Amino acid sequence: MNLFKTLLLCTTGLLFASGLEAAELRKRALPEPDLLPPYKSSNSKIVSAAAPTTFAGLSRDDVGDPESFGNHLVWLGLAQTQTVSLRADCSGADPTYERCITLNAQPASTSFDEKKLDYLIIPGGSSLSLLCQWITPFWQYQFHNQTGVAQPNARISLMPYLTIYNDVLNDPAAIDPGTGLPYGGQMELGLAMTHMESRSLDVNERHMQRINYSRVCIGGIISRYGLETLFGLPPHLADAFLQKDTTILFNLRGSAALVSDATLFYGARIIGDQKP
């Protein structure tokens, strides 16, 4: 484990393992693409399969989310992504434990889109009305102008996002309102935690950033209300969604210019709700 990650773990008090340690602890490898999805739980413990109900007299205007009002929080799993590294030379990288992206020669930009950095399976019926996220990214990157002339546009953008699989999305009535096409069993969902930085750099100037902060729920990843109003599902499919198994893949896309190196990973905990 490098010094930077050691410092992060100590100062935050979060017991996030490195990619190698996480793999050792879980004793599992990420499945091949043809194994996900679909996932069918063989002996899942279903907490409840009852349809969500709301408190009498409470409207959306009153409390914003009457479906979850008064419910208890339930813990639904913890994920930590593999590390995505940006380097000038990836010849020594071990793809089992990190995704290494070879940077284009400066000042050209390098884009990447790394999928299935980790995954979680939420058995059907585990939550009544929503899936919510607690996500903490650990970003370290360094700008370094090695071109010999001043540069006006050093930049980096980091966009974690999810791919969600659920049998409800295979129904022909499940139409993506953004494309007008069927979902085909999956949807892609951005997270409201995109990080972007743009700056100028003098000759040989360096600038390092180390960022770890958390994004907690608010509207959530999935909610009964959002499935209908935002994702365009008919009411009967929105009602059925959380009663089906859901697989969540954790991904990261972004781009970098005049970045000499970066180490990027994030952790996620998923929560849901149940009646008291």
C-alpha atoms as an extended CHARMM CRD file, in Angstrom:
* protein
*
       276  EXT
         1         1  MET       CA              0.0000000000        0.0000000000        0.0000000000  PROA      1               0.0000000000
         2         2  ASN       CA              1.4680000000        3.3780000000       -0.9320000000  PROA      2               0.0000000000
         3         3  LEU       CA              2.0120000000        6.1960000000        1.5430000000  PROA      3               0.0000000000
         4         4  PHE       CA             -0.8250000000        8.2630000000        0.1290000000  PROA      4               0.0000000000
         5         5  LYS       CA             -3.4450000000        5.5800000000        0.6370000000  PROA      5               0.0000000000
         6         6  THR       CA             -2.0760000000        4.8410000000        4.1190000000  PROA      6               0.0000000000
         7         7  LEU       CA             -2.4910000000        8.5040000000        5.0450000000  PROA      7               0.0000000000
         8         8  LEU       CA             -6.0160000000        8.5230000000        3.6710000000  PROA      8               0.0000000000
         9         9  LEU       CA             -7.0390000000        5.5200000000        5.7040000000  PROA      9               0.0000000000
        10        10  CYS       CA             -5.5470000000        6.9150000000        8.8890000000  PROA      10              0.0000000000
        11        11  THR       CA             -6.8830000000       10.4440000000        8.5880000000  PROA      11              0.0000000000
        12        12  THR       CA            -10.4000000000        9.4890000000        7.5760000000  PROA      12              0.0000000000
        13        13  GLY       CA            -10.7590000000        6.6050000000        9.9840000000  PROA      13              0.0000000000
        14        14  LEU       CA            -12.3640000000        4.5490000000        7.2190000000  PROA      14              0.0000000000
        15        15  LEU       CA            -11.1700000000        0.9890000000        6.8760000000  PROA      15              0.0000000000
        16        16  PHE       CA            -11.0620000000        0.9520000000        3.0860000000  PROA      16              0.0000000000
        17        17  ALA       CA             -8.5950000000       -1.6690000000        1.9190000000  PROA      17              0.0000000000
        18        18  SER       CA             -6.4270000000       -1.2980000000       -1.1250000000  PROA      18              0.0000000000
        19        19  GLY       CA             -7.5020000000       -3.0500000000       -4.2900000000  PROA      19              0.0000000000
        20        20  LEU       CA             -5.2520000000       -5.9980000000       -3.4030000000  PROA      20              0.0000000000
        21        21  GLU       CA             -6.4940000000       -6.2430000000        0.1840000000  PROA      21              0.0000000000
        22        22  ALA       CA            -10.1170000000       -5.9080000000       -0.8610000000  PROA      22              0.0000000000
        23        23  ALA       CA             -9.7060000000       -8.7840000000       -3.2770000000  PROA      23              0.0000000000
        24        24  GLU       CA             -8.0560000000      -10.8940000000       -0.5850000000  PROA      24              0.0000000000
        25        25  LEU       CA            -10.7730000000      -10.1060000000        1.9610000000  PROA      25              0.0000000000
        26        26  ARG       CA            -13.6820000000      -10.7730000000       -0.3810000000  PROA      26              0.0000000000
        27        27  LYS       CA            -12.0650000000      -13.8630000000       -1.9400000000  PROA      27              0.0000000000
        28        28  ARG       CA            -14.0080000000      -13.2040000000       -5.0950000000  PROA      28              0.0000000000
        29        29  ALA       CA            -13.2320000000      -11.8960000000       -8.5160000000  PROA      29              0.0000000000
        30        30  LEU       CA            -15.5190000000       -9.6510000000      -10.4890000000  PROA      30              0.0000000000
        31        31  PRO       CA            -17.6020000000      -11.8730000000      -12.7680000000  PROA      31              0.0000000000
        32        32  GLU       CA            -17.1040000000      -11.9340000000      -16.4910000000  PROA      32              0.0000000000
        33        33  PRO       CA            -19.5450000000       -9.7520000000      -18.4680000000  PROA      33              0.0000000000
        34        34  ASP       CA            -21.5680000000      -12.7580000000      -19.6240000000  PROA      34              0.0000000000
        35        35  LEU       CA            -22.2360000000      -13.6980000000      -15.9790000000  PROA      35              0.0000000000
        36        36  LEU       CA            -23.8170000000      -10.3620000000      -15.1460000000  PROA      36              0.0000000000
        37        37  PRO       CA            -26.7220000000       -9.9400000000      -15.5550000000  PROA      37              0.0000000000
        38        38  PRO       CA            -29.0300000000      -11.5890000000      -14.8510000000  PROA      38              0.0000000000
        39        39  TYR       CA            -28.4280000000      -12.6790000000      -11.2950000000  PROA      39              0.0000000000
        40        40  LYS       CA            -30.9480000000      -14.9230000000       -9.5950000000  PROA      40              0.0000000000
        41        41  SER       CA            -30.5710000000      -15.3590000000       -5.8600000000  PROA      41              0.0000000000
        42        42  SER       CA            -30.8110000000      -18.9810000000       -4.7990000000  PROA      42              0.0000000000
        43        43  ASN       CA            -31.3200000000      -18.5750000000       -1.0680000000  PROA      43              0.0000000000
        44        44  SER       CA            -31.7450000000      -14.8520000000       -0.4960000000  PROA      44              0.0000000000
        45        45  LYS       CA            -33.3100000000      -13.8320000000        2.7940000000  PROA      45              0.0000000000
        46        46  ILE       CA            -36.1340000000      -11.5220000000        1.7950000000  PROA      46              0.0000000000
        47        47  VAL       CA            -36.9560000000       -9.0650000000        4.5450000000  PROA      47              0.0000000000
        48        48  SER       CA            -40.3900000000       -8.2100000000        3.2430000000  PROA      48              0.0000000000
        49        49  ALA       CA            -42.2520000000       -8.3110000000       -0.0320000000  PROA      49              0.0000000000
        50        50  ALA       CA            -45.0860000000       -6.0610000000        1.0420000000  PROA      50              0.0000000000
        51        51  ALA       CA            -45.9330000000       -3.1500000000       -1.2140000000  PROA      51              0.0000000000
        52        52  PRO       CA            -44.9230000000        0.2300000000        0.2480000000  PROA      52              0.0000000000
        53        53  THR       CA            -47.5970000000        2.1610000000        2.0920000000  PROA      53              0.0000000000
        54        54  THR       CA            -47.6460000000        5.7690000000        3.2430000000  PROA      54              0.0000000000
        55        55  PHE       CA            -48.7900000000        7.5470000000        6.3740000000  PROA      55              0.0000000000
        56        56  ALA       CA            -52.4050000000        8.6350000000        6.0570000000  PROA      56              0.0000000000
        57        57  GLY       CA            -52.7720000000       12.3470000000        5.3860000000  PROA      57              0.0000000000
        58        58  LEU       CA            -49.1480000000       13.0140000000        4.4300000000  PROA      58              0.0000000000
        59        59  SER       CA            -48.6830000000       14.3840000000        0.9370000000  PROA      59              0.0000000000
        60        60  ARG       CA            -45.5940000000       14.8570000000       -1.1990000000  PROA      60              0.0000000000
        61        61  ASP       CA            -45.9500000000       18.5910000000       -0.6320000000  PROA      61              0.0000000000
        62        62  ASP       CA            -45.8050000000       17.9860000000        3.1310000000  PROA      62              0.0000000000
        63        63  VAL       CA            -42.7960000000       15.6540000000        3.4500000000  PROA      63              0.0000000000
        64        64  GLY       CA            -41.3130000000       15.2940000000       -0.0360000000  PROA      64              0.0000000000
        65        65  ASP       CA            -41.1260000000       11.4980000000        0.0920000000  PROA      65              0.0000000000
        66        66  PRO       CA            -44.2050000000       10.0100000000        1.7840000000  PROA      66              0.0000000000
        67        67  GLU       CA            -43.3550000000        6.4460000000        0.6280000000  PROA      67              0.0000000000
        68        68  SER       CA            -40.3330000000        6.2800000000        2.9550000000  PROA      68              0.0000000000
        69        69  PHE       CA            -41.6410000000        8.5420000000        5.7340000000  PROA      69              0.0000000000
        70        70  GLY       CA            -41.3440000000        6.8580000000        9.1500000000  PROA      70              0.0000000000
        71        71  ASN       CA            -39.5800000000        3.7590000000        7.7910000000  PROA      71              0.0000000000
        72        72  HSD       CA            -36.4710000000        2.2100000000        9.2980000000  PROA      72              0.0000000000
        73        73  LEU       CA            -33.1160000000        2.2250000000        7.5270000000  PROA      73              0.0000000000
        74        74  VAL       CA            -31.7170000000       -1.1660000000        6.4350000000  PROA      74              0.0000000000
        75        75  TRP       CA            -28.1220000000       -1.8530000000        5.3760000000  PROA      75              0.0000000000
        76        76  LEU       CA            -27.8440000000       -3.4330000000        1.9250000000  PROA      76              0.0000000000
        77        77  GLY       CA            -24.1590000000       -3.8280000000        1.2000000000  PROA      77              0.0000000000
        78        78  LEU       CA            -20.7300000000       -2.2390000000        0.8840000000  PROA      78              0.0000000000
        79        79  ALA       CA            -18.5880000000       -1.9440000000       -2.2440000000  PROA      79              0.0000000000
        80        80  GLN       CA            -15.1190000000       -0.5960000000       -2.9490000000  PROA      80              0.0000000000
        81        81  THR       CA            -13.9640000000       -0.1090000000       -6.4880000000  PROA      81              0.0000000000
        82        82  GLN       CA            -10.7170000000       -1.2160000000       -7.9930000000  PROA      82              0.0000000000
        83        83  THR       CA             -8.1820000000        1.5800000000       -8.3470000000  PROA      83              0.0000000000
        84        84  VAL       CA             -8.0140000000        3.4260000000      -11.6380000000  PROA      84              0.0000000000
        85        85  SER       CA             -4.4680000000        4.7210000000      -12.1790000000  PROA      85              0.0000000000
        86        86  LEU       CA             -3.3520000000        7.3180000000      -14.7180000000  PROA      86              0.0000000000
        87        87  ARG       CA              0.3450000000        7.0420000000      -15.5740000000  PROA      87              0.0000000000
        88        88  ALA       CA              2.7880000000        7.7800000000      -18.3570000000  PROA      88              0.0000000000
        89        89  ASP       CA              3.8910000000        4.1170000000      -18.2240000000  PROA      89              0.0000000000
        90        90  CYS       CA              1.6100000000        1.2080000000      -17.2430000000  PROA      90              0.0000000000
        91        91  SER       CA              4.0980000000       -1.5740000000      -18.0280000000  PROA      91              0.0000000000
        92        92  GLY       CA              4.3800000000       -2.6090000000      -14.3610000000  PROA      92              0.0000000000
        93        93  ALA       CA              0.6570000000       -2.5380000000      -13.5460000000  PROA      93              0.0000000000
        94        94  ASP       CA             -1.1690000000       -5.6760000000      -12.3790000000  PROA      94              0.0000000000
        95        95  PRO       CA             -4.6170000000       -5.6920000000      -14.0470000000  PROA      95              0.0000000000
        96        96  THR       CA             -5.9480000000       -8.0070000000      -11.3440000000  PROA      96              0.0000000000
        97        97  TYR       CA             -5.8460000000       -5.2050000000       -8.8030000000  PROA      97              0.0000000000
        98        98  GLU       CA             -5.8980000000       -1.9550000000      -10.7610000000  PROA      98              0.0000000000
        99        99  ARG       CA             -6.9760000000       -0.4600000000      -14.0570000000  PROA      99              0.0000000000
       100       100  CYS       CA             -4.0110000000        1.4800000000      -15.4050000000  PROA      100             0.0000000000
       101       101  ILE       CA             -4.5840000000        4.0520000000      -18.1490000000  PROA      101             0.0000000000
       102       102  THR       CA             -1.5570000000        5.1470000000      -20.1820000000  PROA      102             0.0000000000
       103       103  LEU       CA             -1.5990000000        8.9100000000      -20.5550000000  PROA      103             0.0000000000
       104       104  ASN       CA             -1.2220000000       10.4880000000      -23.9780000000  PROA      104             0.0000000000
       105       105  ALA       CA              1.8120000000       12.7100000000      -24.5040000000  PROA      105             0.0000000000
       106       106  GLN       CA              1.2820000000       16.2260000000      -23.1540000000  PROA      106             0.0000000000
       107       107  PRO       CA             -0.5880000000       18.4330000000      -23.8190000000  PROA      107             0.0000000000
       108       108  ALA       CA             -3.0540000000       15.9880000000      -25.4080000000  PROA      108             0.0000000000
       109       109  SER       CA             -6.0530000000       14.8760000000      -23.3750000000  PROA      109             0.0000000000
       110       110  THR       CA             -6.6460000000       11.2720000000      -22.2630000000  PROA      110             0.0000000000
       111       111  SER       CA            -10.1900000000        9.9160000000      -21.8810000000  PROA      111             0.0000000000
       112       112  PHE       CA            -11.2120000000        6.7240000000      -20.0930000000  PROA      112             0.0000000000
       113       113  ASP       CA            -14.3530000000        4.7840000000      -19.2000000000  PROA      113             0.0000000000
       114       114  GLU       CA            -13.7230000000        1.9420000000      -16.7400000000  PROA      114             0.0000000000
       115       115  LYS       CA            -16.7350000000       -0.2910000000      -16.0970000000  PROA      115             0.0000000000
       116       116  LYS       CA            -17.5350000000       -2.8980000000      -13.4340000000  PROA      116             0.0000000000
       117       117  LEU       CA            -14.9580000000       -1.7400000000      -10.8950000000  PROA      117             0.0000000000
       118       118  ASP       CA            -17.0950000000       -3.4940000000       -8.2850000000  PROA      118             0.0000000000
       119       119  TYR       CA            -20.6730000000       -4.7100000000       -7.9330000000  PROA      119             0.0000000000
       120       120  LEU       CA            -23.4420000000       -5.3220000000       -5.3840000000  PROA      120             0.0000000000
       121       121  ILE       CA            -26.4850000000       -7.5870000000       -5.5730000000  PROA      121             0.0000000000
       122       122  ILE       CA            -29.6530000000       -6.4220000000       -3.7720000000  PROA      122             0.0000000000
       123       123  PRO       CA            -32.1300000000       -9.3100000000       -3.3400000000  PROA      123             0.0000000000
       124       124  GLY       CA            -35.7220000000       -8.5490000000       -4.2420000000  PROA      124             0.0000000000
       125       125  GLY       CA            -37.8360000000       -7.3300000000       -1.3320000000  PROA      125             0.0000000000
       126       126  SER       CA            -34.8400000000       -6.0360000000        0.6480000000  PROA      126             0.0000000000
       127       127  SER       CA            -36.1710000000       -2.4890000000        0.5380000000  PROA      127             0.0000000000
       128       128  LEU       CA            -39.7140000000       -1.1520000000        0.3050000000  PROA      128             0.0000000000
       129       129  SER       CA            -39.4560000000        2.1990000000       -1.4460000000  PROA      129             0.0000000000
       130       130  LEU       CA            -35.8790000000        3.2430000000       -2.2900000000  PROA      130             0.0000000000
       131       131  LEU       CA            -32.2040000000        2.4420000000       -2.6990000000  PROA      131             0.0000000000
       132       132  CYS       CA            -29.9700000000        5.1600000000       -1.3110000000  PROA      132             0.0000000000
       133       133  GLN       CA            -26.2160000000        5.6840000000       -1.5840000000  PROA      133             0.0000000000
       134       134  TRP       CA            -23.4400000000        6.8090000000        0.7150000000  PROA      134             0.0000000000
       135       135  ILE       CA            -20.4250000000        7.2690000000       -1.5750000000  PROA      135             0.0000000000
       136       136  THR       CA            -16.9360000000        8.4800000000       -0.6940000000  PROA      136             0.0000000000
       137       137  PRO       CA            -14.3970000000        9.0200000000       -3.4860000000  PROA      137             0.0000000000
       138       138  PHE       CA            -10.6420000000        9.0210000000       -2.9010000000  PROA      138             0.0000000000
       139       139  TRP       CA             -9.0480000000       11.0700000000       -5.6470000000  PROA      139             0.0000000000
       140       140  GLN       CA             -5.3480000000       11.9250000000       -5.8110000000  PROA      140             0.0000000000
       141       141  TYR       CA             -3.9100000000       13.5440000000       -8.9270000000  PROA      141             0.0000000000
       142       142  GLN       CA             -1.0370000000       15.8010000000       -9.8840000000  PROA      142             0.0000000000
       143       143  PHE       CA             -0.8680000000       18.3630000000      -12.6430000000  PROA      143             0.0000000000
       144       144  HSD       CA              2.6600000000       18.7820000000      -14.0000000000  PROA      144             0.0000000000
       145       145  ASN       CA              3.4970000000       20.8330000000      -17.0680000000  PROA      145             0.0000000000
       146       146  GLN       CA              6.3600000000       19.0260000000      -18.8020000000  PROA      146             0.0000000000
       147       147  THR       CA              5.9090000000       20.6410000000      -22.2460000000  PROA      147             0.0000000000
       148       148  GLY       CA              8.4900000000       23.4200000000      -21.8350000000  PROA      148             0.0000000000
       149       149  VAL       CA              5.9560000000       26.1940000000      -22.4840000000  PROA      149             0.0000000000
       150       150  ALA       CA              3.1270000000       27.6800000000      -20.4390000000  PROA      150             0.0000000000
       151       151  GLN       CA             -0.1820000000       25.8430000000      -20.8040000000  PROA      151             0.0000000000
       152       152  PRO       CA             -3.6140000000       27.5190000000      -20.4170000000  PROA      152             0.0000000000
       153       153  ASN       CA             -5.8510000000       24.4360000000      -20.0170000000  PROA      153             0.0000000000
       154       154  ALA       CA             -4.7270000000       21.7510000000      -17.6130000000  PROA      154             0.0000000000
       155       155  ARG       CA             -7.8580000000       19.8700000000      -16.5980000000  PROA      155             0.0000000000
       156       156  ILE       CA             -9.3460000000       16.7340000000      -15.1000000000  PROA      156             0.0000000000
       157       157  SER       CA            -12.9240000000       15.4580000000      -14.9120000000  PROA      157             0.0000000000
       158       158  LEU       CA            -14.0760000000       12.4380000000      -12.8800000000  PROA      158             0.0000000000
       159       159  MET       CA            -17.5950000000       11.0470000000      -13.2040000000  PROA      159             0.0000000000
       160       160  PRO       CA            -18.5890000000        7.9770000000      -11.1600000000  PROA      160             0.0000000000
       161       161  TYR       CA            -21.7190000000        6.2800000000      -12.4870000000  PROA      161             0.0000000000
       162       162  LEU       CA            -23.7790000000        3.1200000000      -12.0310000000  PROA      162             0.0000000000
       163       163  THR       CA            -25.1780000000        0.4510000000      -14.2970000000  PROA      163             0.0000000000
       164       164  ILE       CA            -28.3410000000       -1.0800000000      -12.8280000000  PROA      164             0.0000000000
       165       165  TYR       CA            -29.8210000000       -4.4040000000      -13.9190000000  PROA      165             0.0000000000
       166       166  ASN       CA            -33.3370000000       -5.4990000000      -12.9520000000  PROA      166             0.0000000000
       167       167  ASP       CA            -35.7980000000       -7.9010000000      -14.6400000000  PROA      167             0.0000000000
       168       168  VAL       CA            -38.4640000000       -5.1740000000      -14.6380000000  PROA      168             0.0000000000
       169       169  LEU       CA            -36.3420000000       -3.3290000000      -17.2020000000  PROA      169             0.0000000000
       170       170  ASN       CA            -36.8060000000       -6.2490000000      -19.6260000000  PROA      170             0.0000000000
       171       171  ASP       CA            -40.5320000000       -5.5230000000      -19.8870000000  PROA      171             0.0000000000
       172       172  PRO       CA            -41.3920000000       -3.9760000000      -23.2960000000  PROA      172             0.0000000000
       173       173  ALA       CA            -43.3630000000       -1.3030000000      -21.4380000000  PROA      173             0.0000000000
       174       174  ALA       CA            -40.1670000000       -0.0830000000      -19.7490000000  PROA      174             0.0000000000
       175       175  ILE       CA            -39.2230000000        2.7400000000      -22.1260000000  PROA      175             0.0000000000
       176       176  ASP       CA            -36.3460000000        5.1480000000      -21.5430000000  PROA      176             0.0000000000
       177       177  PRO       CA            -37.9020000000        8.6490000000      -21.8420000000  PROA      177             0.0000000000
       178       178  GLY       CA            -34.5420000000       10.0630000000      -22.9030000000  PROA      178             0.0000000000
       179       179  THR       CA            -34.1780000000        7.8110000000      -25.9500000000  PROA      179             0.0000000000
       180       180  GLY       CA            -37.7020000000        6.5220000000      -26.5900000000  PROA      180             0.0000000000
       181       181  LEU       CA            -36.2360000000        2.9870000000      -26.7040000000  PROA      181             0.0000000000
       182       182  PRO       CA            -36.7760000000        0.0200000000      -24.3650000000  PROA      182             0.0000000000
       183       183  TYR       CA            -34.3450000000       -0.2130000000      -21.4750000000  PROA      183             0.0000000000
       184       184  GLY       CA            -33.4270000000       -3.7750000000      -22.4520000000  PROA      184             0.0000000000
       185       185  GLY       CA            -32.8270000000       -4.9390000000      -18.8910000000  PROA      185             0.0000000000
       186       186  GLN       CA            -30.5060000000       -2.1870000000      -17.7020000000  PROA      186             0.0000000000
       187       187  MET       CA            -30.1870000000        1.5290000000      -17.0480000000  PROA      187             0.0000000000
       188       188  GLU       CA            -27.2020000000        3.8140000000      -16.6030000000  PROA      188             0.0000000000
       189       189  LEU       CA            -27.3570000000        6.3290000000      -13.7770000000  PROA      189             0.0000000000
       190       190  GLY       CA            -24.9710000000        9.2030000000      -13.0960000000  PROA      190             0.0000000000
       191       191  LEU       CA            -24.1160000000       10.2220000000       -9.5530000000  PROA      191             0.0000000000
       192       192  ALA       CA            -24.2930000000       13.8350000000       -8.4200000000  PROA      192             0.0000000000
       193       193  MET       CA            -20.6280000000       13.8630000000       -7.4180000000  PROA      193             0.0000000000
       194       194  THR       CA            -18.7780000000       14.7520000000      -10.6240000000  PROA      194             0.0000000000
       195       195  HSD       CA            -15.4440000000       16.4300000000       -9.9150000000  PROA      195             0.0000000000
       196       196  MET       CA            -13.8750000000       18.8650000000      -12.3860000000  PROA      196             0.0000000000
       197       197  GLU       CA            -10.8340000000       21.1510000000      -12.2190000000  PROA      197             0.0000000000
       198       198  SER       CA             -9.3240000000       23.3810000000      -14.8830000000  PROA      198             0.0000000000
       199       199  ARG       CA             -6.3390000000       25.7030000000      -14.5030000000  PROA      199             0.0000000000
       200       200  SER       CA             -3.3140000000       27.1760000000      -16.2400000000  PROA      200             0.0000000000
       201       201  LEU       CA              0.2320000000       25.9220000000      -15.5770000000  PROA      201             0.0000000000
       202       202  ASP       CA              3.5320000000       27.7080000000      -15.9840000000  PROA      202             0.0000000000
       203       203  VAL       CA              6.5730000000       25.8690000000      -17.3070000000  PROA      203             0.0000000000
       204       204  ASN       CA              7.3210000000       22.8570000000      -15.0700000000  PROA      204             0.0000000000
       205       205  GLU       CA              4.6390000000       23.9410000000      -12.5910000000  PROA      205             0.0000000000
       206       206  ARG       CA              3.1620000000       21.2200000000      -10.3640000000  PROA      206             0.0000000000
       207       207  HSD       CA             -0.1510000000       21.1710000000       -8.5550000000  PROA      207             0.0000000000
       208       208  MET       CA             -1.3920000000       18.2050000000       -6.4890000000  PROA      208             0.0000000000
       209       209  GLN       CA             -4.9320000000       17.5790000000       -5.2400000000  PROA      209             0.0000000000
       210       210  ARG       CA             -6.0930000000       15.0200000000       -2.6870000000  PROA      210             0.0000000000
       211       211  ILE       CA             -9.8630000000       14.8150000000       -2.2880000000  PROA      211             0.0000000000
       212       212  ASN       CA            -12.1200000000       12.6290000000       -0.1490000000  PROA      212             0.0000000000
       213       213  TYR       CA            -15.6510000000       13.7070000000        0.6520000000  PROA      213             0.0000000000
       214       214  SER       CA            -18.9890000000       11.9280000000        0.8670000000  PROA      214             0.0000000000
       215       215  ARG       CA            -22.2130000000       12.2110000000       -1.0800000000  PROA      215             0.0000000000
       216       216  VAL       CA            -25.2310000000       10.9900000000        0.8740000000  PROA      216             0.0000000000
       217       217  CYS       CA            -28.5310000000        9.9790000000       -0.7090000000  PROA      217             0.0000000000
       218       218  ILE       CA            -30.9870000000       12.9250000000       -0.9290000000  PROA      218             0.0000000000
       219       219  GLY       CA            -33.1460000000       11.6840000000       -3.8310000000  PROA      219             0.0000000000
       220       220  GLY       CA            -31.4440000000        8.3020000000       -3.8030000000  PROA      220             0.0000000000
       221       221  ILE       CA            -30.4130000000        5.9990000000       -6.6230000000  PROA      221             0.0000000000
       222       222  ILE       CA            -33.8340000000        4.3870000000       -7.0230000000  PROA      222             0.0000000000
       223       223  SER       CA            -37.1790000000        5.3730000000       -5.5310000000  PROA      223             0.0000000000
       224       224  ARG       CA            -40.7240000000        4.2920000000       -6.3010000000  PROA      224             0.0000000000
       225       225  TYR       CA            -41.6230000000        7.8800000000       -7.1760000000  PROA      225             0.0000000000
       226       226  GLY       CA            -38.4980000000        8.4690000000       -9.2840000000  PROA      226             0.0000000000
       227       227  LEU       CA            -38.9450000000        5.2650000000      -11.2760000000  PROA      227             0.0000000000
       228       228  GLU       CA            -42.2720000000        6.5700000000      -12.5280000000  PROA      228             0.0000000000
       229       229  THR       CA            -41.6260000000       10.3030000000      -12.8410000000  PROA      229             0.0000000000
       230       230  LEU       CA            -37.9420000000       10.3630000000      -13.8910000000  PROA      230             0.0000000000
       231       231  PHE       CA            -37.3650000000        6.9910000000      -15.5300000000  PROA      231             0.0000000000
       232       232  GLY       CA            -40.7560000000        6.6790000000      -17.2040000000  PROA      232             0.0000000000
       233       233  LEU       CA            -41.8480000000        3.3000000000      -15.8290000000  PROA      233             0.0000000000
       234       234  PRO       CA            -45.5900000000        2.5640000000      -15.7720000000  PROA      234             0.0000000000
       235       235  PRO       CA            -46.9940000000        2.4110000000      -12.2110000000  PROA      235             0.0000000000
       236       236  HSD       CA            -47.2010000000       -1.3930000000      -12.1530000000  PROA      236             0.0000000000
       237       237  LEU       CA            -43.5190000000       -1.7190000000      -13.1140000000  PROA      237             0.0000000000
       238       238  ALA       CA            -42.4430000000        0.9590000000      -10.6440000000  PROA      238             0.0000000000
       239       239  ASP       CA            -44.3030000000       -1.0010000000       -7.9400000000  PROA      239             0.0000000000
       240       240  ALA       CA            -42.5670000000       -4.2490000000       -8.9350000000  PROA      240             0.0000000000
       241       241  PHE       CA            -38.9980000000       -2.9380000000       -9.3210000000  PROA      241             0.0000000000
       242       242  LEU       CA            -37.7470000000       -3.3590000000       -5.7540000000  PROA      242             0.0000000000
       243       243  GLN       CA            -39.4240000000       -6.7600000000       -5.4670000000  PROA      243             0.0000000000
       244       244  LYS       CA            -36.9710000000       -8.0520000000       -8.0860000000  PROA      244             0.0000000000
       245       245  ASP       CA            -33.2580000000       -8.7070000000       -7.6400000000  PROA      245             0.0000000000
       246       246  THR       CA            -31.1510000000       -5.6730000000       -8.5380000000  PROA      246             0.0000000000
       247       247  THR       CA            -27.4890000000       -5.7700000000       -9.5690000000  PROA      247             0.0000000000
       248       248  ILE       CA            -25.4820000000       -2.5350000000       -9.3200000000  PROA      248             0.0000000000
       249       249  LEU       CA            -22.1790000000       -2.0910000000      -11.1470000000  PROA      249             0.0000000000
       250       250  PHE       CA            -19.8530000000        0.7430000000      -10.1290000000  PROA      250             0.0000000000
       251       251  ASN       CA            -18.0310000000        2.5420000000      -12.9540000000  PROA      251             0.0000000000
       252       252  LEU       CA            -15.8150000000        5.5840000000      -13.5130000000  PROA      252             0.0000000000
       253       253  ARG       CA            -15.3220000000        7.7090000000      -16.6080000000  PROA      253             0.0000000000
       254       254  GLY       CA            -13.3050000000       10.8640000000      -17.0760000000  PROA      254             0.0000000000
       255       255  SER       CA            -10.5520000000       12.6940000000      -18.8760000000  PROA      255             0.0000000000
       256       256  ALA       CA             -7.2630000000       14.3590000000      -18.0160000000  PROA      256             0.0000000000
       257       257  ALA       CA             -4.8480000000       16.7920000000      -19.6830000000  PROA      257             0.0000000000
       258       258  LEU       CA             -1.4380000000       17.7770000000      -18.2890000000  PROA      258             0.0000000000
       259       259  VAL       CA             -1.9270000000       15.3180000000      -15.4260000000  PROA      259             0.0000000000
       260       260  SER       CA              1.2840000000       13.3860000000      -14.7130000000  PROA      260             0.0000000000
       261       261  ASP       CA             -0.2590000000       10.7430000000      -12.4370000000  PROA      261             0.0000000000
       262       262  ALA       CA             -3.4790000000        9.9240000000      -10.5900000000  PROA      262             0.0000000000
       263       263  THR       CA             -4.8800000000        7.2930000000       -8.2040000000  PROA      263             0.0000000000
       264       264  LEU       CA             -8.6800000000        7.0590000000       -8.2200000000  PROA      264             0.0000000000
       265       265  PHE       CA            -11.1130000000        4.8140000000       -6.3510000000  PROA      265             0.0000000000
       266       266  TYR       CA            -14.3160000000        5.1370000000       -4.3570000000  PROA      266             0.0000000000
       267       267  GLY       CA            -16.3630000000        3.2860000000       -1.7490000000  PROA      267             0.0000000000
       268       268  ALA       CA            -20.1310000000        2.9280000000       -1.6200000000  PROA      268             0.0000000000
       269       269  ARG       CA            -22.6520000000        1.7460000000        0.9340000000  PROA      269             0.0000000000
       270       270  ILE       CA            -26.2350000000        1.1150000000       -0.1630000000  PROA      270             0.0000000000
       271       271  ILE       CA            -29.1760000000        1.4870000000        2.2060000000  PROA      271             0.0000000000
       272       272  GLY       CA            -32.9000000000        0.9060000000        1.9110000000  PROA      272             0.0000000000
       273       273  ASP       CA            -36.0060000000        1.0950000000        4.0780000000  PROA      273             0.0000000000
       274       274  GLN       CA            -38.4600000000       -1.2160000000        5.8110000000  PROA      274             0.0000000000
       275       275  LYS       CA            -41.5270000000       -0.6840000000        7.9630000000  PROA      275             0.0000000000
       276       276  PRO       CA            -40.8910000000       -0.5150000000       11.7430000000  PROA      276             0.0000000000
